[in-house]
Amino acid sequence: RCESLVEVYFQLQQQVMAASTELGPELLPRLLERLNEVLSSLVKSSFLVEKQPPQVLKTQTKFQASVRFLLGTLLLKAAPKPYMVRADMVTEKQARELELSNYSNTLSESTGEILHNTVALETNPTSGTCCANFKNVLLKKIKRCERKGSESVTEEKCAVLFSTNVTLTPSNISIHLQVLSLPIVVIVHGNQDNNAKATVLWDNAFSDIERVPFVVAERVPWEKMCDTLNLKFMAEVQTTKGLLKEHYFFLAQKIFNDHSASPEDFQNRHVSWAQFNKEILPGRGFTFWQWFDGVLDLTKRCLKSYWSDRLIMGFISKQYVCKLLSMEPDGTFLLRFSDSEIGGVTIAYVMRGKDGTSQVENIQPFSAKDLSIRSLGDRIRDLVQLRNLYPNTPKDQAFGSHYNKEQTGKD
């Protein structure tokens, strides 16, 4: 489609030149200038990021990216040598200035030092593509900006700017091509990864396609947040079994710290960035996102098959568990994600005393490290007090396919 538009441009140019005598000395230059502006706009918009850099980028870590020039195969045929594409780090402020200038300005200073940041724009005759592939790039260091108020380094967004100068044939017009990557959060230590992922998730989920870089809403509808958490959960865990209505209700109670509202009450609420990943949950030492990301990591690493078989209730409060189990037979149990720890799964079960009163016990949460030593299925088999998975499935029937064959003999 782009190539067809360029062909139309050249035809128009020829027609204008053919009619140059009739057009006169005043109209001809204006028409040619306007045609060149249209061509320049088309060419600039055909310079794209094909493979995005990682959106959470750690310094001193190699990464890959690629850009593609859609019109390169048509317009750079006669270039004597390949043009070079350069990659530079830019701040949010620099990205905004470039956007507002419609990418007519050039970058004055890079905000970070990138090694191996210049790559040839090469045409592949077989695939008919014109690309620059950055295969061995490394962000050596980053220059931090001044931050607003309580903003942390993991809320600071920047981007990679890819740029090159090309001369188009046969018109011999020189054009400066520039394109920005998606927003990037730069970290220097692995313990910043969790908070950086929160910034990226919020930006990807709730920013408008057409926006000033990198403006994003501070508050979003709770229903949109539910969709985002569900998509993130399924993508990370690699499962087709998403979150259910009762899960959303529990998550709403947690993030809003409200245990009196009904599920319908939450539907019309808005959740803020601060509630998502700045404010510490009451009585805890972590934010909502830090807790949710811990659940994601645990499920992805150790519980994927259990979750996909719907054996884990997971997102449910301790209080509601007591209500569910208190009237059930001895040994009825269910699995829930720990409230008090990041990345833990616990087993709640009911037992009756000699006086007939029921008591719901919660076993100390298992972490990913615990479950790598002995699987959840085998731990459930070990615990003789566990009989039926709530509401009434015998545990061997529910978890039998998850038991490992026990080794016998001297071992």
Buried (B, 14 or more C-beta within 10 A) or exposed (E): EBEEEBEEBEEBBEEBEEEEEEBEEEEBEEBBEEBBEBBBEBBBBBBEBBEBBBBBBBBEEEBEBBBBBBBBBBBBEEBEEBBEBBBBBBBBEBBBBBBEEEBEBEBEEBBBBBEEBEBEBBBEEEEEBBBBBBEEBBBEEBEEBEEEEEEEBBBBBBBBBBBBEBBBEEBEBEBBBBBBBBBBBBBBEEEBBBBBBBBBBBBBBBBEEEEEBBEBBEBBBBBBBBBBBBBBBBEBBEBEBEBBEBBBBBBBBBBBEEEEEEEEEBEEBBBBBEBBBBBEBEEBEBBBBBBBBBBBBBBBBBBBBBBBBEBBBBBBBBEBBBEBBEEBEEBBBBBBBBBEBBBBBBBBBBBEEEEEEBEBEBBEBBBBEBBEEEBBBBBBBEBEEBBBBBEEEEBEEBBEEBBEEEEEEEE
